[in-house]
Amino acid sequence: METKKEFFLECYQLGIIKFGRFTLKSGIESPFYVDLRPLASDPKILKKLANYMLDMLPLDNFDLICGVPYAALPMATAMSLESYLPLIIKRKEAKQYGTKKILEGIYTSGQNCLLVEDVVTSGASLLETIPEIENEGITVSDIVVVLDRQQGGKEILEQKGFRVHTLFTISEVCAMLKEEGHLADDEVERINDFLAGNVVKFKEEKRISYEDKLALCEHSVAQKLLEIALEKRSNLIVSADVTSTPELLALAEKVGPHIVALKTHMDILMDFDADKTILPLKDLATKYNFLLMEDRKFADIGNTQELQFSYGIYKISNWADFVTAQVIAGYESLDCFRNVGVVAIIGMSSKGTLTTADYREEATNIALSHPNVFGGVSQYKIPNELLLFTPGINLAETGDGKGQQYNTPEHAFSQLESDFIIVGRGIYKADDAEKAALNYRIAGWNAYEASL
Ligand code: BMP
């Protein structure tokens, strides 16, 4: 049997609630926006919705059913079909000609009509509709609502003597969405603030500059990266996902002047050799002033990571300036990266990633508190004390058909307040990698400046 929560999550998939910053008809700013009309476009969901609503009601009390136009019309129709309660239709405005009727359908005076509404906010539209129905000699005792926005409407209607049955309340819905990782703590807080009648504070402040970050970030690698960024007027990291040393070195030579760091996956090289790969790469890093970021994404217990970091054929600790690591194994697993900086994987760019809001929150707490960590990889904002690295950047594509999801540099800097963009295929697959690196460098720097 499907639970009410499972049913709600199915409805949520249709985009019926959005979170962010919305100006309501009244001019008030709301942290969420509800529109239940999409429910009518999914017949299975509409039918289930009708039954969930009917299950809450003393059906013997009613002779008729009527939806408040327009959003509740399909809901009332579906409920009528499921319960055999006869439907009447209320016009939004009385007909200008002919009968000038406000109610359409078959009814007689003295009958009791169940009213259906999609969302109740202040109750104003119901209070307008009810007298129009009662003027026709029909009584209204019960109102059934899909979602109560909890802004006083239900209480006002109840004070006037109506029984109000609600399937979901906004707080219940937020709790379910939080549990499922769709809502972060600060969003829930903002919603609670709004429901408590307070003026909601939306963050207005602009992102902070690299100069200010330099004062804030204590880790030596973070400072070095920020210094290079300011010197080269670049926030570009190229992801060198090539599979041979000649390709790697050729790419580093081309993009070197434009980047703050070269990101490697050393384990994809077919011909890795410490002398032939690392020594010339280090020379290029010195020549063009960029750092080496090994995207190893360590994800094991501390002891194993320590071995993976310093032993085997790659001996990452000998040459990488900083590495990426998952925080899945907990705080202490990061202790082994003593002589380098760590960028923690907080959220991933791929479709269906398990890095939910709750996970990201916990991962951020570890990243903030661990002295080896100076940054995070994420597709969401992270605290200013950490540098944000954003992969999944491409000026031409929106995805790669393998789960990768791309955004633009503008999105990274203005929406996420990112510090560094990471570009792979957008550059190394380009016909002219140097020109592509220059384009991304300019796009990244312009987007950064525009976001200040
Ligand atoms: P591309 O721009 O070609 O999609 O490459 C992105 C690079 O960033 C890859 O090396 C990938 O491993 C890495 N990356 C990512 O795409 N998303 C993440 O969430 C984390 C990553 O490190």
Residues whose N, C-alpha, C, O or C-beta is under 5 A from the ligand:
A	BS01	BMP	S239 D241 G347 M348 S349 S350 P391 G392 I393 Q404 I422 V423 G424 R425 G426
